[in-house]
Amino acid sequence: MNVLQNLNFAKAFEELLPKLLGEALQIVLIVTTVGFLFAVIIGFFLALGRFTKSRILSRLIIMFLELIRGTPLLVQLVYIYYVVPLIIEIIVSMITGSDYKMVMSATAAGIIGLAINYGAYLSEVIRSAILAIDSGQTEAALALGFSGHQAMLRIVIPQAFKNSIPVFGNYLVMLVKDTSLMAYITAQEFLMTTKAYTAQTFLTIESYTILAGVYLIICIPLSIGIKFAERKLRGGIA
């Protein structure tokens, strides 16, 4: 009963919400937008790499995908933020002989980590979508004088991307939520900002309830927008 009496949502809204909708929101938007864009690019090239005739390249890509999918995203973020700069420092020092110091921002580490992780998963989405396209279309393109590369770029890939949009949308929403993992590499996103505010005010229930509400306000309209875009691309068919 004492806990209920001490609840102060008005104070939490007044003090925490502006922080969440300020720098924290900016970081989440930047990481989500840039990270997802690079994830799609990475996924695209990894998917195409799986179709290469080079067994060495194909196996290297498979090994890379297994490495990324076999380790937690949080571990990858921590590794990129704390370990990768040290490795680069050692390599540069060995080559140049100078005492090189590298500093990587938490935002940059988050973008890199999320882009690589989601790129690995999106590559399988793109690859499956390409395989789902009727081979007869490629054969028809070749009969019309298209080269194999032209048929892939102009006929197969556009259809594969269109068919992948619903899955892309789901991954985009997941990426927004996974930005919360950046709190463990000191990025001042939603979770880190909320934790810092809670430590100062002890308004635990109020703060984390507001945090959950902010994620819902972002993710639900985003999901609705993605479904709307999907219906538009399919000619209004639900």
N, C-alpha and C positions, 0 to 999 in steps of 0.2 A: 504493500500500500504506500509506503514511504517513497518507493521508486516512482510510482505513478504521480504522486504529489509533486515530485521534484522535476518532472518532465518540463522542458522549456523549448518547445519547437519554435516559438516565435524568435527567440534569441538565436537559435541555430540557423533558421532561415535568413535572418538579418545579417549574420556574420559569416556563415559558411557558404551560402549560395553564391554571393558575389565572387568568392574565391574560386569556386568550381566553374562558374561561367566566365571567368577571366582567363588567367594564364593557363590553368589546368585544361580548360576546353580548347584553347588554342593549341596546346601540345597534342591533345588527343586527335584533333582534326588534322594537324600536320602529319602526324605519324600514320594515321589511318589512310589519308589520301595518298601520300608519297609511298608509304609502305605497300599499299595494295597495288598501286600502279607498277612498282618494280616487281611485285610478286607475280603479276600477270605477265610481264615481260620475261622474267626468269622462267616461269612455268611454260611459256610459249617456246622458248629456246630448248628447254629440257625435253619437252614433248617431241619437238622436231628431231632432237638428238637421238631419241629412241628409235627413229625410223632410218637412221643412217646405216649405210652398208658397212661402216667400220665397226668391227666387233669390239675393238679396244675402247673406242669412244663410247659405245653403247654400254659396255660393262662398267666403265668409269662412272657414267651417269647413274646406272643402277646402284652402284656402291655408294655414291653420294646421296641418292634418295633414301637408301636404307639407313645411312648414317643420320640424316636429318629426321626421318620418321621414327627412328629407334631411340631418340633421345628427347627428353621433355623440352618444351619451348622455354621454360624458365631457366633451365640449365644452359641452353644456347644463349639466351640473353646475358646471363651472368658471365659466360665464357667470353662472349664478344666484348663485353664492357670491361672486364677485369684482366683477362688473359691475352686476348689478341693484341692490345697495345704493348704488352710486355714482350711478346714474341717479335713484333715489328721492331721494337727498340733493340732487341738482341741482334736481329738480322742486319739492321742499319749500322749498328755499332761494329759488327764483324766486317762489314763491307767498307765502311768509311773510316773506322777507327775512332770516331768521335762519340762523345757521351750524349746520344740522342734521347730526348724525352718526348713521348707522345701522349697527348691528352685527347680522349674521345668523350664527347658529350653523351649524356644518357639518352637524349633524343635521337642522336645519330645511331647509337647502339641499338635503340629500339626499332628504328626504321630498318636497319640492316638485318637484325634478327628476325623480325616479323616478315620482311620481304623474302628472305631465304626460306624460312619455315613454310610460309603459305605458298611460296612459289613451288616448293617440292610437292605439295598436295594438289595445287592447281594443275601441275604438269600432267598428273594422272587424269584429271577431269578433261583437259584439252586432248590428251592422247585418246581417251575413250570416245570423245565426241568425234574425233577424226576417223577412228575406226568404224564408227556407227554410220558414216556417210556411205551410201550405196556405191560400190566400186564401179557400177555401170556409168556413173556420172564422169568419173575419171577417164574411163575408156572412151566415152563419147567426146570428151574434151581432146583427148589424144587423136581421135579420128578427125577432128576439125582442125588439126594442125598445132594444137597447144603442145608445149614441151611438158615434161613431167613436173618441173618446178612451177611453171605457169598454171598448170591444172591444180596443183596444190594450193598456190597462193590466191588464185582468182575464183576457184570453184569450191574446193573442199574446206579450206580454213574459214572463209566467211560464214559458211553454214555451220561449221563446228562451233564457232564463237557465238553465233546466234542461239544455238541449242544449249550452250553452256551458261547462258546468262542467269537462269534460275539458280544454278549451283554457285556461280560467282557471287550472286547476291547473298546467299546463305553464308559464304565464307567472309564476305565483307562485314556482315553483322557480327560474326564470330571474332573478326579481327578487332572491331571496336571494343568488344568486351575483353579481349586478350591484352589490350593496352594497359589494363590494370596490373599486369605482371611487371610492368616497367617500374612499379613502386619499389621493387627489390633491387633496382639499379639506380635508385635515388632520383628518378624522374618525377618532377612535380606534377603528375597527372592527377586524375580524380582520387584514386585510392590513397596516394601519398599525401595529398592535400588534406583529405579527410582524417587520416591517421594523425597528422600533425595537429589539426584543430582539436581532435578528441583528446589528445595528450595534454592540451592546454586547458580545456574547459571541462573534461570528463562528461560531456554530453554524448555518451556513446550511442544510446538508442536513437536519439534525434539525428545525429550525424550520419550514421550508416543507413538510416531510413531515407534520408534526403539523398544520399549517394545512390541508393538503389533506384529511387525515383528519377534521378537524372539519367541513369542508364536506360531506364524504360522510356523516358521522353525522347531519347535519341534513337533507340533501336526499334521501337514499335513503328514510328512513322517511316523509318528507313525500310523496314520489312514491307510495309504497305506500298511504298513507292516502287520497290523492286518488283512486287507482284503486278502493279499497274503497268510498269514498263514491259514486263513479260507478256501480259495480255495484248499490249499494243503491238509488240513485235510479232505476235502470233495472229495478228489480224482480228483482235477482239475476242478470240476464243478463250474461255476461261480454262 
